[in-house]
Amino acid sequence: MQRGKFITFEGGEGVGKTTQIRLLSEYLKTKGIECISSREPGGSPWAEAVRHVLLSGLADKMGLGPSGEAILFAAARADHVDSKIEPALEQGKWVLCDRFMDSTRVYQGESDDVAPELVDSLERIAINGHKPDLTFILDLRADVGLHRANARRKASEAVDRFEREDITIHENRRNAFLQLATRNPDRCRVIDASQTIDEIAFDIWRTVENVLIKPAKAEQEKRDADQTSEQNEAEEA
Ligand code: TYD
């Protein structure tokens, strides 16, 4: 059984991650690839409870502070990885995740000034070696993203703790995501999220084909060929 691939989607508010995850998941199914979609903070029952504490603003209001919030994000991530992501990958399923470790780097590390050593340690513990195989960074002007996020929100939904912040903070996060992509060129691909939904989906599919599907197919073909030649040698002997 070939291990599944792990793809994460990152970016600021309102960049369209959810729509693109849905489209990629549909595309992968047409290719016969089984996949699951998940999100952070959350993804597992316990992590969803932590999500509520973080996004409702409760942690902030109770004076937990940025480092405490970073620890909560990491604790939720550790459970999500252990109980959902890793078992799925082991079963050969692909996992598409809406936000992951890069969000902590940008939101807690850059915006909230949590010490880099703490962010590094939390990341190591939380992901336990499970770095994504591919990360899409959906890049969009912060004002456009916030406008979309506001338009999408139902009247009954509250603005979350992170959406409430000042526009310059959102612009800085956009830059931080771009810098993170530059520092991790093997794993990260920046996608222009100001394009139409179909254009963005096309960029994503093409990248997934080139970076993950074709190499995996070539690897499988090589394994099959090696196995056949081993069988032939054994028969001849
Ligand atoms: P969500 O409603 O899922 O929004 P979005 O559609 O923007 O992903 O809210 C998740 C919020 O949590 C988002 O503002 C980013 C923030 N966040 C962090 O600050 N650190 C993290 O590690 C993660 C995963 C998310």
Boltz pocket constraint, residues with backbone or C-beta under 6 A from the ligand:
constraints:
  - pocket:
      binder: B
      contacts: [[A, 11], [A, 12], [A, 13], [A, 14], [A, 39], [A, 40], [A, 41], [A, 55], [A, 73], [A, 98], [A, 99], [A, 100], [A, 101], [A, 103], [A, 104], [A, 105], [A, 107], [A, 108], [A, 160], [A, 162], [A, 163]]
      max_distance: 6.0
